[in-house]
Amino acid sequence: MAKYTKDDIVARAAELARMIAETDEVDFFKRAEAHIHENPKVKTLIADIKGLQKQAVNLQHYGKLEALKKVEEKIAEIEKELDEIPIVQEFKQSQLEVNELLQLIASTISNTVTDEIIISTGGDVLRGETGASIKSGGSCDGHGDCDHEH
């Protein structure tokens, strides 16, 4: 059975990252982000939010809670206006799709590693038990509820 080093795995991860960077999801994200930065209305609204956030920090520091509440309401108002701009909606959708792709990859790696450990120890993948837990005579329900210590 082949043995891999951390360096081998990190090199493969970098290769996988380069592949991910060339997917439709990432391409759409890059284009949406570029459109956001080119949009004067979006730029203005983001600058307004940043300015108000600085004000909010100062107001909080000096304990001016009524004024802080008004500034926070204004920030929420501008954020709502920003979210209604189609290019911002596209950008957020593209972020979601890239995150979903990354989550899918992470869970695939995690599940495959777990299954490989179970298989290599002579365990039962369907029951989620390693060979060690089967040999010790314990039983699990596949959801981590076991009648023995791991």
SVG drawing of the C-alpha trace seen along z (x, -y; Angstrom):
<svg xmlns="http://www.w3.org/2000/svg" viewBox="-34 -61 41 70">
<polyline fill="none" stroke="black" stroke-width="0.4" points="0.0,0.0 1.4,-3.4 2.4,-5.9 2.0,-9.6 3.7,-12.5 2.1,-15.7 4.1,-17.4 2.6,-15.0 -0.9,-15.8 -0.3,-19.6 1.0,-19.5 -2.2,-17.6 -4.3,-20.2 -2.6,-23.0 -3.3,-21.2 -7.0,-20.8 -7.1,-24.5 -5.8,-25.4 -8.6,-23.2 -11.2,-24.9 -9.9,-28.3 -10.8,-27.3 -14.4,-26.3 -17.5,-28.1 -18.4,-29.0 -15.1,-30.8 -15.1,-32.4 -18.6,-33.8 -17.5,-35.0 -14.5,-36.9 -16.7,-38.6 -19.4,-39.6 -16.7,-41.0 -15.2,-43.0 -18.7,-44.4 -19.2,-45.4 -15.9,-47.4 -16.9,-49.2 -20.3,-50.2 -20.3,-53.8 -23.5,-53.5 -22.2,-50.4 -18.9,-52.2 -20.7,-55.2 -22.9,-53.0 -20.0,-51.0 -18.0,-54.1 -21.1,-55.5 -21.3,-52.3 -17.6,-52.4 -17.9,-56.0 -21.0,-55.2 -19.2,-52.2 -16.3,-54.4 -18.9,-56.8 -20.6,-53.9 -17.3,-52.7 -16.7,-56.3 -20.2,-56.6 -20.0,-53.2 -16.6,-54.2 -18.1,-57.4 -21.3,-55.6 -23.6,-57.7 -26.2,-54.9 -29.1,-56.9 -26.9,-58.3 -25.3,-54.9 -28.8,-53.4 -29.6,-56.0 -26.3,-55.3 -26.8,-51.5 -30.3,-52.0 -28.8,-54.1 -26.2,-51.4 -29.0,-48.8 -31.0,-51.1 -28.0,-51.4 -27.2,-47.7 -30.8,-47.0 -30.5,-49.4 -27.2,-47.7 -28.7,-44.3 -31.5,-45.4 -28.9,-46.2 -28.9,-43.3 -25.1,-43.1 -24.8,-42.8 -27.4,-39.9 -25.4,-38.2 -22.2,-38.7 -23.8,-37.2 -25.2,-34.3 -21.7,-33.6 -20.2,-33.7 -22.8,-31.1 -22.0,-28.8 -18.3,-29.0 -18.8,-28.3 -21.1,-25.3 -18.4,-23.9 -15.8,-24.2 -18.1,-22.6 -18.8,-19.8 -15.1,-19.2 -14.4,-19.4 -17.2,-16.9 -16.2,-14.6 -12.6,-14.5 -13.7,-14.0 -16.2,-11.3 -13.8,-9.5 -11.0,-9.5 -13.5,-8.2 -14.7,-5.4 -11.0,-4.5 -10.2,-4.2 -13.2,-1.9 -12.4,0.2 -8.7,0.5 -9.4,1.7 -11.9,4.3 -14.9,2.3 -18.4,1.8 -19.0,-1.4 -22.7,-1.1 -22.7,-0.9 -19.9,-3.5 -17.7,-1.1 -14.0,-0.5 -12.6,3.0 -11.4,2.1 -14.9,1.4 -16.3,4.5 -13.5,6.7 -14.1,5.1 -17.7,6.3 -19.3,2.9 -22.1,1.7 -22.9,-1.7 -26.0,-3.0 -24.0,-4.8 -24.6,-8.2 -22.0,-8.1 -24.3,-6.5 -22.3,-3.6 -22.6,-1.3 -18.8,-1.3 -16.0,-3.8 -13.9,-4.5"/>
</svg>
